């Protein structure tokens, strides 16, 4: 899976990652993963979208929400 767009945010205790990619059928999907930085609590969600443009708009909205909740956008960590 090669992401079309991937973004990462973290606060002092939490993280949130979102990536947009094409699945095996060629559909555009946004996958979100979140949790605690120092514990095993967290979750994930997958959202199908109609176009890459719609996906980019959703990713921009996710960024606004994370920044509003005092997360910092960070470079990808592997």
N, C-alpha and C positions, 0 to 999 in steps of 0.2 A: 504494500500500500504506500503510494507516494502522495503525501498530502498536497493539496492545492494551496492551502493556507493553514498555518498552525500558530497558535498563540498561547502564552503561559503567563499566569498571574500568581502572586502569593502575598499573603499577609504574614504577620509574625507567627501565626499558628496554623494557617490554612493554605491550600493550593487549589488552583483551578486551571485546567488545560482544555483547550478546544481545538479540534482539527477538522478541516473540511477536506473530503476526498471523494473519489468516485469508487463505488463498490464494484463487485465482480460483474454486475449487470450494467454498469456504466451510469448508474444513478448517482446524483450528488447527495452526500450525506454529511451531517455535522455530528461528530462524536464529542461529548463533554465528559470529563473525568474530574472529580473533586474529592477532597478529603483533608484530614489533619496531617500536618507535617511531622508530628511526633507521636502519632498513634495510627491504628489500623482502621479508623473510621473513615468512611467515604462512600462514594457511589458513582454511577455513570448513567448516561442517557444517550440515545441515538435519535437524531431528528432527520428524516428525509426532506429534501428541499427540491424545488422544481428546476432552478437554474443556478449557475455559479453566482450571478449577480444577486439573486435573493439570498444565497448563502453568505456572500460578503456583507450584505446589509445586516443579516442576523449576527455575524461575527462582530461587526461594529457595535451592535446593540449589547452583545455580551460584554464587550470591552467597557462600554459606558457603565454598565451595571457593576462590573468588578471594580472599576475605579471609584464609583460612588460608594461602594462598600469598603473603601480604603485598602484595596489590594494594589500592589505595584506590578506593572508588567515587567517580566524578566525575560532574559535570553533563554532559549531552549536548554534544558538540562537533561543530559542522558547519562 
